[in-house]
Amino acid sequence: MNTDQMFFNKRNAQSNRAKLRTEKVNLYYGDFQALRDISLEIPGRAITAVIGPSGCGKSSFLRLFNRMNDLIPGARVEGHVEIDGVPIYDSSIDVVELRKMVGMVFQKPNPFPMSVFENVAFGPRRHGIKNRIELEDIVERALHRAVLWEEVKDKLDQSAFALSGGQQQRLCIARVLAVEPEVILMDEPCSALDPVATLKIEDLMRSLAENYTIVIVTHNMQQAARVSDMAAFLMMEEDRAGVLVEYGVTSQIFTKPKDKRTEDYITGRFG
Amino acid sequence: MRTRAIVSRQLSQRVAFGLLVLATIIVVVPALLIILKIVISGAGTIGWEFLTQPPSQAGKAGGIFPAIVGTFYLMLGTFVFSLPIGVMAGIYLAEYAPRNWLTRAINMAIINLAGVPSIVYGLFGLGVFVLALNLGMSLLAATLTLACQALAMTITTSREAILAVPREYREGSLAIGATKWQTVRHLILPQARPGIITGAVLAMSRAAGETAPILVVGAAFLMRGLPQSPSDQFMALAYHLYTVAAHVPGMPKDTIWAVALVLLVVVLSFNVLATIIRLRTRQRRYG
């Protein structure tokens, strides 16, 4: 067992309990089944990578946890999805509150058409914070945590579109951090970025993992190997429904995969 | 063989290009000629008195001031009544309405409403506003009638402006726990605003040019003064033009052209305004 893994196990033992849990989850879009029988437990304050070929349902899986699939007409979830043991598809759950707790970063940086400041303040404002000083404080803290403050502190009033792609993506991360989430879902956050910007986001993810539970969907095997503590490998079955093939500690998945299909995928034999 | 094929391809390319140019000329030239004729014949009559005095001698002398004011009242009323309802309906149809056959049917019906002949709106206004609601032949009844007609356009343009806002913004906002209404109110509407306003301004300028609907709900041919309240009758440029052109014997021709020119300037200036609003916001967004 390498030191990374020991560190991870120790840290995981402290929280002990899974932050996110799915049990026998099926997801349907109308008649089409996108996910089949997915059961896994995602540890808190760690990075879990979801990998697999295109169209295997990685994004759909990610969107289970903030119920973004709800926005798609005809989407239906069976089984249990829990955060801290609370079933989030229960009728008593307020989706707005859930999404405050479970932030999301998208594939393409999607800053809003407004200033850098207003982008980060957007969430807090919607959640009722009006005091300017308080907002400034939140924005500065969020930008610090997203390691963007030094680059944008002099252009807070400029349009967010003036930033580079990598800066825009970190701005989107800051926008999520500003509403104080506990979980951050990232849907291929680096696929639109160059290698340098990608490394910056990866560094940022590592530092965020100290305080947040991160689940990242990625196409990039090296990225999954570099940043994640745990890795889940999803694949399509013949009817195109996504199934969980293998799930475990990242170093084990990448060095000693138990399933032949996982090995084939990570060694680049298909996908 | 090969060269012949190339030659014939180039020939057909030229023929097609020529036909397209011809079609454009056929569309543009008559419009320019009409505008030119109106300007040349009408400009001489237009002066301070014409623009600021009430008509006399059945419109043969004096000016068209009450008609200009009446037209602006109609435009303003159309804007005020149709914009809020149009925007709200547009928001509902774009953001909230379930995507089913009923919504599709409603969308189709609204688009088709824009094609209903305007005199039908006039009769609707006569039946509903003038008679049933007892508003009488009045400015209020006329603006409400024109607003109903404008609704088809304001709803459609609002809906389209809202749908044109990228999905990524909606997702980004919902994903940080904003409610749907907050997303609409603070993110989507500001983005859609130029498109919505443009549609409303165009609907206004169309209202300024309407004759048939106001004919039956309260337009007056001759008024010395301005309407004092929304329940008064009113003059309007388009209706005035129709009457002096068709119903006043011995009307000086140049006066008719002059009325047409004023109406044209009013309508075109609002169209230009709409274009400026659209272009300016486009620059700001991408510049």
Interface residues (C-beta under 8 A of the other chain):
Chain A: N66 M68 L71 P73 V96 E97 L98 R99 K100 M101 G103 M104 F106 K108 N110 F112 P113 F122 G123 R125 R126 H127 C172 R175 V176 A178 V179
Chain B: P98 R99 P166 E168 Y169 E171 G172 S173 L174 A175 I176 G177 A178 T179 Q182 H186 L187 P190 Q191 R285
